[in-house]
C-alpha cells in the first residue's frame, strides 16, 4: 500500500514530500489495520495532489457543468442542469438562506 501510494503520486510532488509521506505511512502502519492504512493513503494522496488528475481531452471537450435557466411570464425562474461536485457545493451555498439548509433540502434526487 505504501509503495503503491508513493509511486502513484504525480511527478510535480517534490521528493521531500514523497519521502515524508512514505515515513508517515510507515509509522502509521505499525498501529493500524490494512483498512485504516488505506484511508491514510487516500488522505496523503489528496493532500499532496489536491487538484487530482489532469482532465482528459474528452473531459475538456465535453464540460460537465450545465445550467439552463428560463423565466416564466409570472416572473418565476425555472432551471435544470447538472453540476460537478465543486460547482454543486457553490450553487447550493448561494441558493439557500444561511442557517436554513437541511439534508432534505440540499439534495433532492431527480429522475434518472
CORHU-V124322 format. One record per pair of residues at least 24 apart in sequence whose ideal C-beta (glycine too) atoms are under 7 Angstrom apart, sorted by the first residue. I is the first residue (numbers start at 1). J is the second residue. Records with the same first field share a line. If there is no record, write none. Layout:
I: J / J
This chain:
1: 37 / 38 / 41
2: 26 / 29
5: 41 / 44 / 45
9: 45 / 48 / 49
10: 49
13: 48 / 49
17: 48
21: 48
